[in-house]
């Protein structure tokens, strides 16, 4: 008999060790909602995408703002043309410099030039449309980031409820384990009195070990749910485990939800902005066939000494340029932009229709989940009553051990199913609210 009790004792000891080797941190739903907004990696990635798109938009300011360059160049030359031009720029040219011998074989000449250059775009229609495309792209990423935040709120709520469910399952199985051990003690007494066969005792011992094994899995699920919650919060869960400060509710609250797809949903608005960006890029590609008008100017200072300014001059002007044909390059870009714009429109339509399908499907799932909660609640209540009756009859010697074990198993199963049904309903309700937000 002592030999048969040993596995149960060892398993119980392992459970005790498991429960006390880690730091348990109590955490509320409000706490994790704040932390996930600040620390979640997916949120940080989304914010960096917005910053990148904003930088692209800032680059497009070049279509209005001037381009200014400053340079200082020094040369030493005996090249006839360069030497003559350097003296001319320095305004030191004399009649003797026109001597053919000096023109053809000049002495070493030094020239230092300081130049201020400015280029001012005037009319670049393609650049204007490109800037509008960059703005639409930036706004699309901003909307997508807001949608990511809403999604993370849903995911955190789901993870928190999964953690609550895991703890609740442990509570149910610990209660079942305690009941199982009490039944085992009763059966052992009956066996000693010769009222039961050894097979009955073995069946109860096997059942107690099965519950212990289920309890071990349930505690592992707590760690898994805690690790995932730590991942969402971007926190290290090594050596610690989370415990929800609020217990899982075993009832549901029925609410009327307007199950209609809203065009104001952030991700759908983001798809609209993305489609708009591609349309603007298509317009920009069209405008590359038009001429461009740009102004330019420079102010130059020359001297034979470094940083000298003995001679000065300026140049101002404007340029009208028209790229008439560039080997089919612009035409190819236009055709690509047209295809991408049409693709973006099709993707937006597809995404909207898929979202509508998801809303309708989730709305039906919510009704099914409500029905499942009601059925599982009734089944659990019935299994409780059935177990109570069989337990009383067994104590009176009117029920078989196998019937009692079967009734106990069914009761535990129905209670876990009822908790799972409540979890599914609550999450489905939140998911439907997310889809119609």
C-alpha positions as CSV (number, residue, x, y, z in Angstrom):
1,X,0.0,0.0,0.0
2,X,2.9,2.4,0.9
3,X,4.4,1.7,-2.5
4,X,1.3,2.8,-4.3
5,X,1.1,6.1,-2.4
6,X,4.6,7.2,-3.3
7,X,3.9,8.6,-6.8
8,X,1.1,10.7,-5.5
9,X,3.4,12.1,-2.7
10,X,6.2,12.9,-5.2
11,X,3.8,14.6,-7.6
12,X,2.3,16.8,-4.8
13,X,5.9,17.7,-3.8
14,X,6.7,18.8,-7.3
15,X,3.6,21.0,-7.4
16,X,4.7,22.6,-4.2
17,X,8.2,23.3,-5.5
18,X,6.8,24.6,-8.8
19,X,4.5,27.1,-7.0
20,X,7.3,28.6,-4.8
21,X,10.4,28.8,-7.0
22,X,9.3,32.0,-8.9
23,X,8.4,35.5,-8.0
24,X,4.7,36.2,-8.5
25,X,3.8,39.7,-9.6
26,X,0.3,40.9,-9.2
27,X,-0.8,43.0,-12.2
28,X,-4.1,44.7,-13.2
29,X,-5.5,45.2,-16.6
30,X,-5.0,49.0,-16.3
31,X,-1.3,48.5,-15.5
32,X,-0.7,46.4,-18.6
33,X,-2.6,48.8,-20.9
34,X,-0.3,51.6,-19.8
35,X,2.8,49.6,-20.1
36,X,2.1,48.1,-23.5
37,X,1.6,51.6,-25.0
38,X,5.0,52.6,-23.7
39,X,7.1,49.5,-24.1
40,X,5.6,47.2,-26.8
41,X,8.0,46.5,-29.6
42,X,5.3,46.4,-32.3
43,X,4.2,49.8,-31.2
44,X,7.7,51.2,-31.4
45,X,8.2,49.8,-34.9
46,X,4.9,51.4,-36.0
47,X,6.0,54.8,-34.5
48,X,9.4,54.5,-36.4
49,X,7.5,53.9,-39.6
50,X,5.6,57.1,-39.0
51,X,8.9,59.0,-38.4
52,X,10.4,57.5,-41.6
53,X,7.4,58.6,-43.6
54,X,7.5,62.0,-42.0
55,X,11.2,62.3,-43.0
56,X,10.2,61.4,-46.6
57,X,7.6,64.2,-46.5
58,X,10.1,66.7,-45.2
59,X,12.4,65.8,-48.1
60,X,9.7,66.8,-50.5
61,X,10.1,70.5,-49.3
62,X,12.9,70.6,-51.8
63,X,10.3,71.3,-54.5
64,X,9.8,74.8,-52.9
65,X,13.0,75.6,-51.0
66,X,16.3,76.6,-52.5
67,X,19.4,74.5,-52.7
68,X,22.4,76.5,-51.4
69,X,26.1,75.5,-51.7
70,X,29.3,77.1,-50.6
71,X,32.7,76.0,-51.9
72,X,36.3,77.1,-51.8
73,X,38.7,75.7,-54.4
74,X,42.4,76.2,-54.8
75,X,44.5,75.3,-57.9
76,X,48.1,75.7,-59.1
77,X,48.5,75.3,-62.9
78,X,50.7,75.8,-65.9
79,X,47.9,74.8,-68.3
80,X,47.6,77.7,-70.8
81,X,43.9,77.9,-70.8
82,X,43.5,77.5,-67.0
83,X,46.3,80.0,-66.3
84,X,44.8,82.7,-68.6
85,X,41.3,82.1,-67.2
86,X,42.6,82.3,-63.6
87,X,44.2,85.7,-64.2
88,X,41.1,86.9,-65.9
89,X,39.0,85.9,-63.0
90,X,41.4,87.6,-60.6
91,X,41.2,90.7,-62.7
92,X,45.0,91.0,-62.9
93,X,45.3,90.4,-66.7
94,X,47.7,92.9,-68.5
95,X,48.7,93.5,-72.1
96,X,51.9,91.6,-71.6
97,X,49.9,88.5,-70.8
98,X,48.8,88.4,-74.5
99,X,52.3,87.7,-75.5
100,X,52.1,84.4,-77.5
101,X,55.1,83.0,-75.7
102,X,53.4,83.6,-72.3
103,X,50.1,82.4,-73.6
104,X,51.6,79.2,-74.9
105,X,53.9,78.5,-72.0
106,X,52.7,80.4,-68.9
107,X,54.4,80.4,-65.5
108,X,52.9,78.6,-62.6
109,X,49.7,80.3,-61.7
110,X,47.7,80.0,-58.4
111,X,44.0,80.6,-58.1
112,X,41.7,80.4,-55.1
113,X,37.9,80.6,-55.7
114,X,35.2,81.1,-53.1
115,X,31.7,80.4,-54.6
116,X,28.2,80.8,-53.2
117,X,25.6,79.0,-55.4
118,X,21.8,78.9,-55.1
119,X,19.3,76.9,-57.1
120,X,15.6,77.9,-56.7
121,X,12.8,75.6,-58.1
122,X,10.1,77.7,-59.7
123,X,7.8,75.3,-61.6
124,X,8.1,71.6,-61.0
125,X,4.6,70.2,-61.2
126,X,5.8,66.6,-60.8
127,X,7.5,67.5,-57.5
128,X,4.3,69.1,-56.2
129,X,2.3,65.9,-56.8
130,X,5.2,63.9,-55.3
131,X,5.0,66.0,-52.1
132,X,1.2,65.3,-51.9
133,X,1.9,61.6,-52.3
134,X,4.5,61.7,-49.5
135,X,2.0,63.5,-47.2
136,X,-0.7,60.9,-48.0
137,X,1.8,58.1,-47.2
138,X,2.7,59.8,-43.9
139,X,-1.0,60.1,-42.9
140,X,-1.5,56.4,-43.8
141,X,1.2,55.4,-41.4
142,X,-0.2,57.6,-38.7
143,X,-3.6,56.0,-39.0
144,X,-2.0,52.5,-39.1
145,X,-0.1,53.3,-35.9
146,X,-3.4,54.3,-34.2
147,X,-4.9,51.0,-35.4
148,X,-1.9,49.1,-34.1
149,X,-2.5,50.7,-30.7
150,X,-6.2,49.5,-30.8
151,X,-5.1,46.0,-31.9
152,X,-2.6,45.8,-29.0
153,X,-5.3,46.8,-26.5
154,X,-7.3,43.9,-27.8
155,X,-4.4,41.5,-27.7
156,X,-3.4,42.6,-24.2
157,X,-7.0,42.1,-23.0
158,X,-7.0,38.6,-24.6
159,X,-3.6,37.7,-23.0
160,X,-4.9,38.9,-19.6
161,X,-8.1,36.9,-19.9
162,X,-6.0,33.8,-20.9
163,X,-3.9,34.3,-17.8
164,X,-7.1,34.6,-15.7
165,X,-8.4,31.4,-17.3
166,X,-5.2,29.5,-16.6
167,X,-5.3,30.5,-12.9
168,X,-9.0,29.5,-12.8
169,X,-8.2,26.1,-14.4
170,X,-5.5,25.5,-11.7
171,X,-8.0,26.4,-9.0
172,X,-10.6,23.9,-10.4
173,X,-8.0,21.1,-10.8
174,X,-6.6,21.7,-7.3
175,X,-10.1,21.4,-5.9
176,X,-10.5,18.2,-8.0
177,X,-7.2,16.9,-6.7
178,X,-8.2,17.5,-3.1
179,X,-11.5,15.8,-3.7
180,X,-9.7,12.9,-5.5
181,X,-7.4,12.4,-2.6
182,X,-10.4,12.4,-0.2
183,X,-12.1,9.7,-2.3
184,X,-8.9,7.7,-2.4
185,X,-8.7,7.7,1.4
186,X,-12.3,6.5,1.5
187,X,-11.7,3.8,-1.0
188,X,-8.5,2.7,0.9
189,X,-10.7,2.3,4.1
190,X,-13.2,0.3,2.2
191,X,-10.5,-1.9,0.7
192,X,-9.0,-2.5,4.1
193,X,-12.5,-3.6,5.3
194,X,-12.8,-5.9,2.3
195,X,-15.7,-4.0,0.9
196,X,-13.9,-3.2,-2.4
197,X,-11.6,-5.1,-4.8
198,X,-8.0,-4.1,-5.5
199,X,-9.0,-3.0,-9.0
200,X,-11.3,-0.4,-7.5
201,X,-8.4,1.0,-5.4
202,X,-6.1,1.0,-8.4
203,X,-8.7,2.9,-10.5
204,X,-9.0,5.6,-8.0
205,X,-5.2,5.9,-7.7
206,X,-4.9,6.2,-11.4
207,X,-7.6,8.9,-11.5
208,X,-5.8,10.9,-8.8
209,X,-2.6,10.7,-10.8
210,X,-4.4,11.8,-13.9
211,X,-5.8,14.9,-12.1
212,X,-2.3,15.6,-10.8
213,X,-1.0,15.4,-14.4
214,X,-3.7,17.8,-15.6
215,X,-2.8,20.2,-12.8
216,X,0.8,20.1,-13.9
217,X,-0.3,21.1,-17.5
218,X,-2.5,23.8,-16.1
219,X,0.4,25.3,-14.2
220,X,2.5,25.2,-17.3
221,X,-0.2,27.1,-19.1
222,X,0.0,29.8,-16.4
223,X,3.7,30.2,-17.3
224,X,3.0,30.2,-21.0
225,X,0.3,32.9,-20.6
226,X,2.6,34.9,-18.3
227,X,5.5,34.7,-20.8
228,X,3.3,36.0,-23.6
229,X,2.0,38.8,-21.5
230,X,5.7,39.7,-20.7
231,X,6.4,39.6,-24.4
232,X,3.6,42.1,-25.1
233,X,4.9,44.3,-22.3
234,X,8.5,43.9,-23.5
235,X,9.6,42.7,-20.0
236,X,11.9,39.9,-19.0
237,X,9.8,37.1,-17.3
238,X,12.8,35.0,-16.3
239,X,12.3,33.8,-12.8
240,X,9.0,35.6,-12.3
241,X,5.3,35.0,-13.1
242,X,2.3,37.3,-13.4
243,X,-0.9,36.9,-11.5
244,X,-4.0,38.9,-12.4
245,X,-5.4,41.1,-9.6
246,X,-8.9,40.5,-11.0
247,X,-10.3,37.0,-11.1
248,X,-12.0,35.6,-14.3
249,X,-15.7,36.1,-14.3
250,X,-17.8,33.0,-14.7
251,X,-20.8,34.8,-16.1
252,X,-21.3,37.0,-19.2
253,X,-22.8,40.4,-19.7
254,X,-25.0,40.6,-22.8
255,X,-24.6,43.9,-24.7
256,X,-26.2,45.1,-28.0
257,X,-23.4,45.8,-30.5
258,X,-23.9,47.6,-33.8
259,X,-22.3,45.1,-36.1
260,X,-21.8,47.4,-39.0
261,X,-18.4,48.1,-40.7
262,X,-17.4,51.7,-40.2
263,X,-15.6,53.6,-42.9
264,X,-14.0,55.6,-40.1
265,X,-12.1,52.5,-38.9
266,X,-8.4,53.5,-38.7
267,X,-7.0,50.7,-40.9
268,X,-9.6,51.3,-43.6
269,X,-8.8,55.0,-43.6
270,X,-5.1,54.1,-43.8
271,X,-5.9,52.0,-46.9
272,X,-7.7,55.0,-48.4
273,X,-4.7,57.2,-47.8
274,X,-2.4,54.6,-49.3
275,X,-4.6,54.5,-52.4
276,X,-4.5,58.3,-52.5
277,X,-0.7,58.3,-52.3
278,X,-0.4,55.9,-55.3
279,X,-2.9,58.1,-57.2
280,X,-0.7,61.1,-56.5
281,X,2.4,59.2,-57.7
282,X,0.6,58.4,-60.9
283,X,-0.1,62.2,-61.4
284,X,3.5,62.9,-60.6
285,X,4.6,60.4,-63.3
286,X,2.3,62.2,-65.8
287,X,3.8,65.6,-65.0
288,X,7.4,64.5,-65.7
289,X,6.5,65.0,-69.4
290,X,6.0,68.7,-68.8
291,X,8.9,71.2,-68.8
292,X,10.5,72.5,-65.6
293,X,11.5,76.1,-64.8
294,X,14.3,76.7,-62.3
295,X,16.3,79.8,-61.3
296,X,19.9,79.8,-60.4
297,X,22.6,82.2,-59.2
298,X,26.1,82.4,-57.9
299,X,28.5,84.9,-56.3
300,X,32.2,84.2,-56.8
301,X,35.4,85.6,-55.3
302,X,38.9,85.0,-56.7
303,X,42.4,85.7,-55.5
304,X,46.0,84.3,-55.9
305,X,46.1,83.9,-52.1
306,X,44.0,81.5,-50.0
307,X,40.6,82.9,-48.8
308,X,41.4,86.1,-50.8
309,X,38.6,88.2,-52.2
310,X,40.3,90.7,-54.5
311,X,38.1,90.0,-57.5
312,X,34.3,89.4,-57.3
313,X,31.5,88.6,-59.7
314,X,28.0,87.1,-59.9
315,X,25.8,85.1,-62.3
316,X,22.0,84.9,-62.2
317,X,19.7,83.2,-64.6
318,X,16.8,80.9,-65.2
319,X,16.5,77.6,-67.0
320,X,13.5,76.1,-68.8
321,X,14.2,72.4,-69.4
322,X,12.2,69.8,-71.1
323,X,13.1,66.2,-71.3
324,X,11.6,65.3,-74.6
325,X,12.7,61.6,-74.7
326,X,14.8,59.6,-72.2
327,X,14.8,56.2,-73.9
328,X,11.3,55.2,-72.7
329,X,12.4,55.6,-69.0
330,X,9.6,58.1,-68.1
331,X,7.0,56.2,-70.1
332,X,8.0,53.0,-68.2
333,X,7.7,54.8,-64.8
334,X,4.3,56.1,-65.8
335,X,3.0,52.6,-66.7
336,X,4.4,51.2,-63.4
337,X,2.8,54.0,-61.4
338,X,-0.5,53.4,-63.2
339,X,-0.4,49.6,-62.4
340,X,0.5,50.3,-58.7
341,X,-2.3,52.8,-58.4
342,X,-4.9,50.3,-59.8
343,X,-3.4,47.6,-57.5
344,X,-3.8,49.9,-54.5
345,X,-7.5,50.5,-55.4
346,X,-8.1,46.8,-55.8
347,X,-6.3,46.0,-52.5
348,X,-8.4,48.6,-50.7
349,X,-11.7,47.1,-52.1
350,X,-10.6,43.6,-51.2
351,X,-9.6,44.6,-47.7
352,X,-12.9,46.4,-47.1
353,X,-14.9,43.4,-48.3
354,X,-12.8,41.0,-46.2
355,X,-13.3,43.2,-43.2
356,X,-17.1,43.2,-43.8
357,X,-17.0,39.3,-44.0
358,X,-15.0,39.2,-40.7
359,X,-17.6,41.5,-39.0
360,X,-20.5,39.4,-40.1
361,X,-18.7,36.2,-39.2
362,X,-17.7,37.5,-35.7
363,X,-21.3,38.7,-35.1
364,X,-22.6,35.1,-35.7
365,X,-19.8,33.7,-33.5
366,X,-20.8,36.0,-30.7
367,X,-24.4,34.6,-30.8
368,X,-23.0,31.1,-30.9
369,X,-20.7,31.8,-28.0
370,X,-23.6,33.2,-26.0
371,X,-25.6,30.0,-26.6
372,X,-22.5,27.9,-25.8
373,X,-22.2,29.7,-22.4
374,X,-25.8,29.0,-21.6
375,X,-25.5,25.3,-22.6
376,X,-22.2,24.8,-20.7
377,X,-23.6,26.5,-17.6
378,X,-26.5,24.1,-17.5
379,X,-24.3,21.1,-18.2
380,X,-22.0,22.1,-15.4
381,X,-24.9,22.5,-12.9
382,X,-26.3,19.1,-14.0
383,X,-22.9,17.4,-13.7
384,X,-22.5,18.9,-10.2
385,X,-25.8,17.5,-9.1
386,X,-25.1,14.1,-10.7
387,X,-21.7,13.9,-8.9
388,X,-23.3,14.8,-5.6
389,X,-25.9,12.1,-5.9
390,X,-23.3,9.4,-7.0
391,X,-21.0,10.4,-4.2
392,X,-23.7,10.0,-1.6
393,X,-24.8,6.6,-3.1
394,X,-21.2,5.5,-3.2
395,X,-20.7,6.3,0.5
396,X,-23.8,4.1,1.1
397,X,-22.3,1.3,-1.1
398,X,-24.9,1.7,-3.8
399,X,-22.6,2.9,-6.7
400,X,-19.6,1.4,-8.4
401,X,-16.2,3.1,-8.1
402,X,-16.1,3.4,-11.9
403,X,-19.4,5.3,-12.0
404,X,-18.2,7.7,-9.3
405,X,-14.9,8.3,-11.2
406,X,-16.8,8.9,-14.4
407,X,-19.1,11.4,-12.8
408,X,-16.2,13.2,-11.2
409,X,-14.4,13.4,-14.5
410,X,-17.5,14.8,-16.2
411,X,-18.0,17.4,-13.5
412,X,-14.4,18.7,-13.9
413,X,-14.6,18.7,-17.6
414,X,-17.9,20.6,-17.7
415,X,-16.6,23.2,-15.3
416,X,-13.5,23.8,-17.4
417,X,-15.7,23.9,-20.5
418,X,-18.0,26.5,-18.9
419,X,-15.0,28.7,-18.1
420,X,-13.7,28.3,-21.6
421,X,-17.1,29.3,-23.0
422,X,-17.2,32.5,-20.9
423,X,-13.6,33.3,-22.1
424,X,-14.6,32.8,-25.7
425,X,-17.7,34.9,-25.4
426,X,-15.9,37.8,-23.7
427,X,-13.1,37.8,-26.2
428,X,-15.5,37.5,-29.2
429,X,-17.4,40.5,-27.9
430,X,-14.3,42.6,-27.6
431,X,-13.1,41.4,-31.0
432,X,-16.4,42.5,-32.6
433,X,-16.1,45.9,-30.9
434,X,-12.6,46.1,-32.3
435,X,-13.8,45.3,-35.8
436,X,-16.6,47.9,-35.7
437,X,-14.6,50.6,-33.9
